[in-house]
Amino acid sequence: MAKINNNTSGGRSISGGSLNPRSNRGPTNQAASYWAGGAAVSVTPTVEYLVVGGGGAGGAGYGGGGGSGDLITAAGFAVVAGVPITVTVGGQNTASYFGAAGAGGGNNGGGSGYYVGGNGGSSGSGFGGGGYGGFPQDRSFTGGGGGGDAGAGGQGGTGAPFAYGGGGGSGTASSITGSSVTYGGGGGGGADGNQANGGGGGGAGGGGCGGGWNGGPNGGYSQSGSANTGGGGGGEGTDGGSNARGGPRSGGKGIVSIRYLDSYPAATATTGSPTITPSAGGYRIYTWTDSGSITF
């Protein structure tokens, strides 16, 4: 009958005393530490994260579209056991009749469009908004579209006799939550003219359309940036006279998501009521729509 050799010559000594029985080990990874030569073995994952800042508000008075919030992704972020990680979700930037830019989450807010025929706001990632169309005749003020996060700025507005607000720049897709979602679209510019579909369209990724004449997105009324996308708000437009088409609109609130391999245990604590997906495609996923924290 075969047997296992008991020869221990050339073996490894166990530092710090004998190996405890299995029932007494607890979560110390003593055996793993032994086979690693006494080195500490990490029980915390490295994580991948997505941070989307709040979108900028659209401008008033045929204003430019708001720029998108900043979009940041990273992988390989090391966490420390027992140390909470603060999660800050960018708030929506409130619309202003003077086109003032609001503050987003941290430094992740998009810029606002300006008052009266203004340029679109730059995205939080620095991609510029489109220029205004001017007003060469017949009150045809038009605003440029807000910048998006895909690298292309918003489109410029065009003046009379083709008074159209500029379209918002496109956002960027991410699959960190388990399915592909596009974030960070710029808001469309507003228009003041008798052109059908005069308001600029919002950029893909939650950008709100600009106001303008009847027809087009949202019946010609401006829209806010979509919630939890960081999309920019649409600029105000009119119906060709003095009637506002929706007013300047707020940017969309941001979102924060992290994920890590589901072979690691769940976090020991969270705040802010994140949505938790225990396993999707081999990952644990935590998504916040309000600020909070996570501890491993």
LOKOL-599710 format. One record per atom (N, C-alpha, C, O): x, y, z. Coordinates in steps of 0.02 Angstrom, whole numbers, padded with zeros to 5 digits, always signed. Layout:
<atoms>
XYZ...
</atoms>
This chain:
<atoms>
+00042-00059+00000+00000+00000+00000+00044+00062+00000+00092+00066+00038+00028+00109-00043+00068+00171-00047+00059+00212+00016+00005+00211+00046+00110+00248+00034+00104+00292+00091+00140+00357+00077+00183+00360+00032+00123+00409+00115+00155+00474+00107+00218+00476+00148+00218+00458+00207+00272+00497+00117+00337+00502+00151+00333+00555+00206+00304+00608+00196+00363+00541+00261+00363+00587+00317+00426+00630+00320+00436+00667+00368+00469+00624+00270+00532+00660+00272+00520+00735+00272+00488+00761+00226+00544+00771+00322+00534+00843+00327+00596+00883+00314+00597+00944+00323+00649+00851+00291+00711+00888+00278+00699+00939+00223+00665+00925+00173+00727+00998+00232+00718+01051+00182+00651+01084+00185+00634+01125+00143+00612+01067+00236+00546+01096+00242+00547+01167+00267+00601+01195+00278+00489+01196+00278+00481+01266+00298+00458+01269+00371+00410+01235+00390+00491+01309+00410+00469+01316+00479+00410+01364+00482+00404+01409+00441+00367+01354+00532+00309+01397+00541+00327+01450+00592+00340+01434+00650+00328+01514+00571+00344+01567+00618+00283+01584+00660+00227+01578+00638+00296+01604+00722+00241+01626+00765+00203+01570+00797+00145+01578+00815+00235+01509+00804+00201+01455+00839+00172+01404+00792+00177+01411+00731+00142+01353+00819+00115+01298+00779+00051+01319+00744+00017+01367+00764+00035+01282+00691-00025+01296+00652-00087+01277+00693-00093+01219+00714-00132+01324+00704-00191+01310+00744-00237+01259+00710-00237+01254+00649-00275+01222+00749-00327+01179+00719-00375+01220+00678-00385+01280+00691-00406+01188+00627-00451+01224+00583-00506+01260+00622-00525+01316+00605-00532+01228+00674-00588+01258+00710-00568+01321+00748-00612+01359+00768-00503+01333+00757-00481+01391+00796-00450+01446+00753-00429+01497+00780-00448+01436+00687-00411+01483+00646-00446+01550+00638-00413+01602+00640-00511+01549+00629-00546+01612+00615-00524+01639+00547-00499+01602+00505-00534+01705+00536-00520+01735+00471-00449+01762+00465-00438+01815+00437-00399+01723+00492-00331+01749+00493-00290+01728+00433-00235+01754+00423-00315+01681+00392-00278+01657+00334-00210+01630+00354-00161+01640+00318-00207+01597+00413-00142+01574+00438-00110+01524+00391-00050+01528+00378-00150+01476+00366-00121+01426+00322-00095+01458+00258-00040+01442+00235-00134+01503+00228-00112+01536+00167-00049+01577+00180-00004+01578+00138-00046+01609+00237+00013+01647+00255+00074+01602+00262+00129+01620+00241+00064+01543+00291+00119+01495+00298+00147+01475+00230+00207+01478+00219+00103+01456+00184+00127+01433+00119+00156+01491+00078+00194+01479+00032+00138+01552+00094+00167+01610+00060+00232+01632+00092+00260+01684+00074+00257+01593+00140+00321+01611+00171+00313+01661+00227+00361+01696+00243+00254+01665+00257+00243+01710+00312+00218+01778+00291+00205+01820+00335+00212+01791+00225+00189+01857+00202+00114+01863+00214+00078+01814+00213+00091+01925+00226+00019+01938+00236-00019+01925+00172+00005+01942+00118-00078+01896+00177-00120+01883+00119-00181+01929+00122-00217+01929+00172-00193+01968+00068-00248+02016+00068-00315+01981+00061-00322+01934+00021-00364+02003+00099-00432+01977+00092-00478+02030+00062-00538+02020+00057-00450+02087+00043-00490+02141+00013-00477+02143-00062-00421+02130-00084-00528+02160-00101-00519+02162-00174-00488+02227-00198-00484+02276-00160-00467+02228-00260-00457+02291-00295-00520+02303-00335-00550+02256-00361-00541+02366-00340-00606+02380-00370-00599+02423-00433-00549+02457-00443-00650+02419-00474-00658+02462-00533-00715+02510-00517-00765+02490-00487-00708+02573-00536-00762+02620-00519-00779+02666-00577-00739+02679-00622-00840+02692-00574-00866+02742-00620-00894+02799-00579-00935+02788-00534-00873+02861-00592-00900+02920-00559-00925+02967-00613-00887+02987-00657-00989+02985-00610-01019+03032-00658-01043+03093-00619-01086+03087-00575-01016+03151-00634-01036+03212-00600-01103+03238-00625-01127+03217-00677-01132+03284-00587-01195+03315-00607-01187+03358-00669-01136+03392-00677-01236+03357-00713-01234+03396-00775-01247+03470-00763-01280+03488-00714-01222+03512-00807-01233+03584-00803-01303+03603-00826-01334+03568-00865-01328+03660-00801-01394+03684-00820-01391+03721-00887-01339+03748-00906-01447+03720-00923-01453+03759-00984-01461+03833-00969-01482+03852-00914-01446+03874-01019-01453+03947-01011-01523+03970-01029-01560+03936-01065-01541+04029-01003-01607+04058-01017-01604+04102-01080-01551+04118-01106-01664+04119-01103-01669+04166-01158-01634+04144-01221-01587+04176-01244-01656+04087-01249-01625+04057-01308-01553+04038-01292-01508+04045-01333-01543+04014-01232-01476+04000-01207-01445+03936-01233-01478+03895-01264-01380+03930-01219-01344+03870-01237-01363+03812-01192-01388+03822-01137-01349+03752-01216-01361+03692-01176-01308+03684-01122-01251+03705-01131-01327+03652-01067-01279+03638-01014-01231+03583-01034-01250+03535-01068-01169+03589-01012-01120+03536-01024-01132+03478-00977-01164+03485-00925-01107+03420-00996-01116+03360-00956-01070+03362-00894-01022+03400-00892-01087+03321-00845-01043+03312-00789-00981+03273-00809-00980+03238-00860-00929+03278-00769-00867+03241-00781-00880+03166-00774-00922+03145-00733-00846+03127-00813-00852+03054-00810-00782+03025-00799-00737+03036-00840-00774+02988-00744-00709+02961-00726-00717+02886-00716-00762+02863-00680-00673+02847-00747-00671+02775-00735-00600+02755-00718-00552+02785-00741-00593+02703-00677-00527+02677-00660-00535+02605-00636-00587+02586-00609-00482+02566-00646-00480+02497-00622-00418+02489-00578-00370+02527-00583-00419+02437-00536-00361+02422-00495-00353+02466-00434-00298+02473-00408-00408+02497-00411-00404+02540-00352-00403+02496-00289-00449+02457-00278-00351+02502-00249-00343+02460-00190-00383+02488-00132-00382+02548-00120-00418+02444-00097-00455+02464-00037-00420+02436+00024-00381+02389+00020-00433+02466+00081-00402+02446+00144-00456+02421+00191-00506+02455+00202-00447+02362+00218-00497+02333+00263-00510+02378+00322-00464+02402+00355-00575+02390+00335-00596+02430+00392-00595+02505+00383-00616+02541+00428-00572+02528+00326-00568+02601+00313-00625+02620+00264-00623+02599+00207-00674+02659+00286-00730+02677+00242-00706+02718+00182-00662+02761+00188-00736+02705+00124-00725+02745+00064-00786+02789+00054-00842+02764+00048-00776+02854+00052-00831+02901+00043-00852+02904-00030-00809+02910-00074-00916+02901-00042-00945+02904-00110-00985+02969-00115-01032+02979-00078-00966+03012-00162-01001+03076-00171-01035+03076-00240-01001+03072-00291-01101+03082-00240-01139+03084-00302-01152+03157-00320-01178+03195-00280-01134+03176-00381-01143+03245-00404-01217+03263-00410-01255+03226-00441-01236+03319-00380-01306+03342-00383-01321+03375-00449-01276+03393-00487-01386+03382-00463-01406+03416-00525-01394+03491-00517-01410+03520-00465-01367+03522-00568-01356+03594-00566-01421+03630-00582-01451+03617-00634-01441+03673-00538-01506+03706-00545-01505+03759-00599-01457+03798-00605-01558+03761-00638-01563+03810-00692-01568+03881-00663-01594+03892-00609-01541+03928-00701-01542+03998-00680-01561+04042-00739-01542+04028-00796-01598+04095-00725-01616+04140-00779-01558+04186-00798-01565+04228-00842-01502+04177-00766-01442+04212-00787-01389+04164-00811-01332+04183-00822-01409+04101-00818-01363+04052-00846-01303+04036-00802-01253+04012-00827-01308+04050-00737-01251+04039-00693-01239+03964-00685-01286+03925-00682-01175+03945-00682-01158+03875-00673-01165+03856-00600-01143+03892-00556-01197+03799-00587-01200+03773-00519-01142+03727-00506-01106+03708-00552-01133+03709-00444-01078+03664-00425-01103+03592-00427-01157+03577-00401-01064+03548-00456-01082+03478-00457-01050+03442-00398-01024+03474-00352-01051+03376-00400-01019+03337-00347-00944+03344-00351-00914+03329-00402-00913+03366-00297-00841+03379-00300-00827+03431-00353-00858+03483-00356-00779+03415-00397-00763+03461-00452-00789+03433-00518-00760+03446-00571-00843+03394-00514-00865+03358-00573-00925+03389-00609-00957+03356-00649-00940+03451-00596-00997+03482-00627-00983+03505-00698-00927+03525-00714-01034+03502-00741-01027+03530-00808-01042+03604-00807-01074+03629-00761-01019+03640-00858-01031+03712-00863-01100+03727-00888-01131+03686-00922-01125+03786-00871-01191+03807-00894-01185+03843-00961-01133+03869-00979-01242+03843-00998-01246+03887-01056-01258+03959-01033-01279+03970-00976-01245+04006-01076-01251+04077-01058-01321+04104-01075-01360+04071-01109-01334+04163-01051-01398+04196-01063-01399+04227-01133-01349+04258-01154-01454+04219-01168-01468+04250-01233-01417+04230-01287-01365+04261-01295-01435+04178-01323-01395+04160-01381-01325+04139-01363-01278+04154-01400-01316+04106-01306-01249+04092-01282-01219+04029-01310-01252+03987-01340-01153+04024-01297-01118+03962-01313-01141+03907-01266-01160+03920-01209-01138+03845-01289-01153+03789-01244-01098+03781-01192-01040+03799-01205-01116+03755-01134-01067+03744-01081-01019+03688-01098-01038+03640-01132-00958+03693-01074-00910+03638-01082-00928+03581-01036-00956+03591-00983-00910+03520-01056-00922+03463-01013-00874+03466-00954-00823+03500-00957-00890+03428-00902-00845+03425-00845-00777+03396-00863-00728+03409-00828-00774+03357-00917-00711+03329-00940-00673+03377-00986-00619+03360-01010-00700+03437-00997-00664+03488-01034-00680+03493-01108-00649+03532-01143-00727+03453-01133-00745+03458-01204-00794+03515-01214-00845+03520-01179-00779+03558-01260-00814+03622-01266-00884+03617-01294-00902+03570-01329-00924+03668-01276-00991+03674-01304-00989+03710-01370-00940+03742-01387-01044+03705-01407-01049+03739-01472-01060+03813-01465-01087+03837-01415-01039+03850-01515-01049+03923-01516-01120+03942-01533-01157+03903-01564-01139+04002-01513-01207+04025-01527-01212+04046-01601-01162+04058-01635-01275+04050-01624-01287+04066-01694-01291+04140-01708-01288+04161-01766-01298+04180-01656-01304+04252-01667-01375+04272-01682-01421+04230-01680-01385+04336-01696-01452+04360-01709-01449+04413-01764-01458+04473-01750-01437+04391-01826-01430+04440-01879-01495+04475-01898-01493+04530-01926-01551+04445-01883-01614+04477-01901-01672+04443-01865-01666+04386-01843-01726+04479-01859-01790+04451-01837-01786+04411-01773-01815+04357-01768-01751+04437-01722-01749+04406-01656-01728+04333-01658-01748+04294-01615-01688+04314-01706-01670+04243-01712-01608+04227-01671-01554+04214-01698-01617+04227-01607-01564+04208-01561-01561+04131-01558-01614+04099-01558-01503+04103-01556-01497+04030-01549-01439+04015-01504-01388+04049-01504-01446+03962-01465-01393+03941-01420-01357+03880-01446-01386+03838-01480-01293+03874-01428-01255+03815-01446-01270+03757-01399-01293+03766-01343-01256+03696-01423-01266+03637-01382-01210+03629-01331-01154+03652-01342-01226+03596-01276-01176+03584-01224-01129+03528-01243-01146+03483-01281-01069+03531-01215-01019+03480-01229-01036+03414-01196-01065+03412-01141-01019+03359-01229-01029+03292-01201-00962+03262-01180-00910+03294-01186-00965+03200-01156-00905+03168-01130-00872+03119-01178-00826+03084-01157-00894+03116-01240-00864+03069-01287-00807+03101-01327-00780+03069-01372-00790+03163-01312-00734+03195-01347-00756+03246-01398-00715+03287-01419-00819+03244-01419-00843+03293-01468-00884+03346-01431-00928+03329-01391-00871+03409-01446-00909+03462-01415-00979+03467-01445-00994+03434-01494-01020+03508-01413-01087+03520-01440-01083+03559-01506-01032+03589-01522-01137+03557-01542-01141+03592-01607-01159+03665-01597-01191+03683-01548-01136+03707-01643-01155+03777-01641-01226+03787-01665-01252+03750-01706-01258+03840-01638-01323+03859-01663-01316+03893-01731-01261+03915-01749-01371+03898-01767-01369+03933-01831-01420+03989-01829-01477+03980-01806-01401+04047-01854-01444+04106-01852-01495+04107-01908-01498+04061-01949-01536+04160-01909-01588+04169-01959-01557+04169-02029-01501+04192-02037-01593+04144-02077-01662+04121-02073-01669+04048-02052-01723+04019-02055-01614+04018-02029-01617+03948-02007-01601+03946-01932-01546+03927-01912-01651+03965-01893-01639+03975-01821-01648+03909-01783-01702+03893-01759-01593+03873-01779-01594+03809-01743-01542+03810-01688-01485+03833-01697-01562+03784-01630-01513+03776-01577-01467+03718-01593-01486+03671-01627-01405+03722-01568-01357+03669-01579-01372+03607-01538-01399+03611-01483-01354+03550-01566-01364+03487-01530-01310+03476-01478-01253+03498-01486-01327+03441-01425-01279+03425-01373-01230+03370-01394-01247+03327-01435-01170+03373-01367-01121+03322-01382-01138+03255-01351-01173+03252-01300-01114+03202-01381-01130+03134-01358-01090+03115-01296-01035+03141-01284-01119+03070-01257-01087+03045-01197-01047+02981-01210-01033+02964-01267-01030+02947-01156-00987+02888-01159-01023+02829-01127-01056+02836-01076-01017+02770-01158-01050+02710-01133-01005+02674-01082-00944+02674-01088-01037+02645-01032-01002+02604-00982-01045+02544-00966-01107+02549-00964-01013+02486-00953-01050+02425-00935-01035+02404-00864-01046+02346-00846-01012+02449-00822-00992+02431-00754-01050+02406-00713-01040+02367-00666-01111+02428-00728-01169+02406-00689-01198+02340-00713-01248+02316-00686-01167+02310-00764-01190+02246-00790-01222+02249-00857-01229+02198-00891-01242+02309-00879-01268+02319-00947-01243+02386-00971-01226+02430-00932-01239+02394-01036-01211+02455-01065-01259+02514-01057-01317+02511-01078-01234+02568-01026-01273+02629-01016-01229+02688-01038-01170+02689-01023-01259+02735-01074-01222+02794-01096-01234+02852-01048-01292+02867-01032-01181+02884-01026-01184+02939-00978-01152+03002-01009-01112+02997-01056-01171+03059-00982-01135+03120-00999-01150+03151-01066-01103+03172-01101-01213+03155-01086-01231+03190-01147-01242+03264-01133-01267+03283-01080-01224+03307-01181-01234+03378-01173-01306+03399-01188-01341+03365-01226-01327+03455-01158-01394+03480-01172-01398+03518-01238-01348+03546-01262-01457+03517-01268-01467+03553-01331-01478+03627-01321-01504+03648-01269-01458+03667-01369-01467+03740-01365-01539+03761-01381-01573+03728-01420-01561+03816-01351-01626+03843-01365-01626+03887-01427-01574+03908-01450-01685+03901-01453-01692+03942-01513-01752+03989-01507-01800+03975-01471-01747+04044-01542-01803+04091-01546-01815+04106-01619-01782+04149-01648-01861+04071-01647-01876+04081-01718-01936+04040-01737-01963+04003-01697-01957+04047-01798-02016+04013-01821-02001+03947-01856-02043+03920-01892-01942+03920-01844-01924+03858-01876-01952+03799-01837-01942+03795-01776-01986+03753-01871-02007+03692-01837-01945+03654-01814-01893+03655-01847-01952+03620-01758-01897+03582-01729-01836+03626-01715-01779+03604-01724-01849+03688-01693-01794+03735-01686-01746+03719-01629-01687+03735-01634-01771+03688-01575-01727+03673-01518-01678+03618-01535-01695+03570-01570-01617+03625-01509-01567+03574-01521-01580+03510-01482-01604+03512-01426-01564+03454-01512-01574+03389-01479-01522+03378-01425-01464+03400-01431-01542+03343-01372-01495+03325-01319-01448+03270-01343-01467+03227-01382-01386+03272-01318-01337+03221-01336-01352+03154-01305-01380+03151-01250-01334+03100-01340-01343+03033-01313-01308+03027-01246-01249+03045-01240-01344+03002-01196-01316+02999-01130-01351+03045-01082-01320+03070-01034-01416+03058-01093-01455+03096-01046-01459+03170-01055-01485+03205-01012-01432+03198-01110-01437+03269-01122-01509+03290-01137-01543+03256-01176-01532+03345-01107-01599+03370-01121-01601+03411-01185-01553+03445-01201-01657+03409-01221-01662+03448-01282-01675+03521-01266-01701+03538-01212-01656+03564-01312-01669+03635-01304-01740+03653-01326-01771+03616-01363-01764+03710-01302-01831+03733-01321-01830+03767-01389-01778+03793-01411-01886+03768-01421-01892+03800-01487-01964+03801-01510-02011+03804-01469-01973+03797-01573-02040+03798-01602-02072+03730-01593-02039+03682-01575-02139+03726-01604-02175+03663-01598-02142+03608-01640-02113+03621-01692-02149+03548-01616-02119+03491-01650-02051+03474-01622-02026+03509-01578-02022+03421-01647-01957+03401-01623-01963+03367-01555-02018+03350-01533-01905+03357-01522-01906+03323-01457-01950+03360-01407-01947+03421-01401-01990+03323-01371-02031+03350-01317-02078+03406-01340-02094+03451-01301-02100+03403-01401-02148+03452-01426-02120+03523-01429-02158+03571-01428-02055+03529-01432-02024+03595-01437-02008+03626-01369-01980+03681-01367-02024+03592-01314-02009+03618-01248-01942+03591-01224-01924+03534-01238-01905+03633-01189-01840+03611-01163-01848+03557-01110-01901+03552-01078-01795+03518-01101-01796+03463-01052-01736+03468-01006-01684+03495-01024-01745+03442-00945-01689+03434-00899-01647+03375-00922-01670+03331-00958-01584+03374-00899-01542+03315-00910-01572+03256-00872-01600+03265-00818-01565+03197-00899-01595+03137-00868-01560+03122-00801-01500+03129-00794-01600+03100-00753-01574+03085-00687-01522+03029-00689-01530+02981-00726-01470+03037-00649-01417+02987-00640-01380+02969-00704-01357+02913-00712-01375+03018-00749-01334+03011-00809-01282+03066-00814-01235+03061-00853-01290+03120-00774-01245+03177-00782-01257+03216-00846-01214+03254-00867-01316+03207-00877-01331+03244-00939-01344+03317-00927-01371+03336-00875-01325+03360-00975-01337+03431-00970-01409+03450-00983-01444+03415-01019-01431+03505-00953-01499+03529-00964-01505+03568-01029-01457+03599-01052-01565+03568-01057-01577+03604-01119-01585+03679-01108-01608+03701-01056-01565+03718-01158-01573+03791-01156-01644+03812-01170-01681+03778-01206-01663+03869-01142-01730+03895-01154-01739+03919-01225-01692+03944-01256-01799+03911-01252-01816+03937-01317-01882+03974-01315-01913+03979-01262-01905+03999-01372-01971+04030-01376-02006+04005-01438-01979+03967-01478-02069+04027-01445-02109+04005-01501-02105+04053-01560-02147+04051-01605-02055+04094-01561-02048+04143-01614-02074+04211-01593-02064+04260-01628-02107+04214-01536-02130+04276-01507-02102+04284-01437-02042+04277-01426-02146+04298-01391-02122+04309-01322-02138+04252-01275-02125+04256-01215-02165+04197-01302-02185+04142-01259-02128+04091-01251-02105+04061-01300-02106+04083-01189-02051+04038-01176-02072+03966-01189-02129+03946-01177-02025+03927-01213-02038+03856-01226-02000+03813-01175-01951+03780-01191-02025+03815-01112-02000+03771-01061-01951+03802-01013-01941+03774-00958-01920+03857-01029-01871+03887-00983-01806+03849-00983-01800+03795-01013-01755+03877-00949-01691+03842-00943-01700+03781-00897-01738+03784-00849-01665+03728-00912-01675+03666-00875-01613+03645-00837-01556+03660-00856-01625+03610-00782-01570+03586-00739-01534+03527-00771-01562+03490-00812-01472+03520-00751-01434+03461-00772-01454+03400-00732-01484+03406-00678-01438+03341-00757-01455+03279-00723-01406+03261-00668-01346+03274-00673-01432+03233-00616-01391+03209-00560-01342+03155-00584-01354+03122-00635-01288+03146-00547-01238+03097-00566-01251+03028-00535-01305+03014-00511-01199+02986-00536-01204+02918-00511-01134+02893-00496-01085+02917-00526-01128+02846-00450-01064+02814-00435-01075+02739-00432-01122+02716-00399-01033+02700-00466-01036+02627-00463-00966+02599-00452-00917+02625-00477-00963+02545-00413-00901+02507-00408-00917+02434-00418-00973+02412-00406-00867+02396-00440-00875+02324-00445-00808+02290-00432-00755+02320-00440-00813+02227-00412-00753+02186-00401-00773+02113-00408-00832+02097-00408-00724+02069-00414-00738+01999-00426-00780+01970-00369-00767+01983-00311-00830+01930-00388-00875+01904-00336-00845+01845-00297-00878+01816-00254-00782+01827-00312-00748+01779-00270-00727+01809-00204-00711+01773-00157-00728+01875-00199-00716+01910-00136-00781+01919-00099-00835+01922-00130-00778+01924-00033-00840+01931+00006-00873+01999-00004-00843+02046-00031-00936+02003+00018-00973+02066+00015-00941+02117+00062-00906+02099+00109-00954+02181+00048-00930+02233+00093-00959+02223+00163-01015+02196+00170-00922+02244+00214-00946+02236+00283-00998+02288+00301-01039+02276+00346-00998+02347+00267-01047+02399+00283-01053+02447+00224-01004+02460+00189-01113+02474+00215-01125+02527+00166-01172+02578+00196-01210+02562+00241-01169+02640+00171-01218+02691+00186-01240+02723+00120-01208+02714+00069-01295+02760+00122-01321+02791+00062-01366+02747+00021-01387+02766-00034-01383+02688+00047-01431+02642+00014-01413+02626-00058-01453+02637-00103-01352+02599-00070-01336+02581-00139-01377+02521-00163-01400+02481-00122-01385+02516-00228-01413+02456-00258-01356+02405-00261-01302+02419-00287-01368+02344-00235-01316+02293-00231-01335+02234-00275-01389+02206-00268-01290+02217-00321-01299+02158-00363-01247+02107-00341-01188+02116-00355-01267+02053-00306-01217+02007-00278-01173+01973-00329-01115+01960-00316-01201+01959-00388-01161+01926-00439-01191+01939-00507-01250+01924-00520-01150+01968-00552-01171+01981-00621-01108+01979-00664-01065+02023-00660-01104+01927-00706-01045+01921-00749-00981+01911-00711-00927+01930-00735-00985+01882-00651-00925+01870-00611-00907+01927-00565-00853+01925-00535-00949+01978-00557-00934+02036-00516-00988+02049-00463-01047+02034-00474-00968+02076-00406-01014+02109-00360-01016+02182-00380-00964+02212-00395-01076+02212-00380-01084+02281-00404-01124+02321-00352-01175+02299-00327-01098+02381-00337-01131+02428-00291-01141+02493-00330-01094+02520-00359-01203+02519-00329-01218+02580-00366-01256+02629-00322-01307+02612-00292-01230+02691-00318-01260+02743-00277-01291+02797-00321-01262+02818-00370-01352+02818-00302-01382+02878-00332-01385+02935-00281-01406+02991-00297-01364+02921-00220-01356+02971-00168-01289+02957-00133-01266+02900-00133-01259+03008-00105-01194+03001-00074-01196+02951-00016-01248+02944+00016-01141+02918-00003-01137+02868+00050-01065+02845+00061-01018+02884+00053-01058+02782+00079-00991+02754+00091-00994+02679+00085-01047+02649+00083-00934+02649+00083-00928+02576+00082-00865+02557+00122-00814+02591+00118-00871+02503+00160-00815+02479+00201-00806+02404+00189-00855+02366+00188-00743+02382+00180-00728+02312+00168-00696+02282+00231-00680+02222+00232
</atoms>
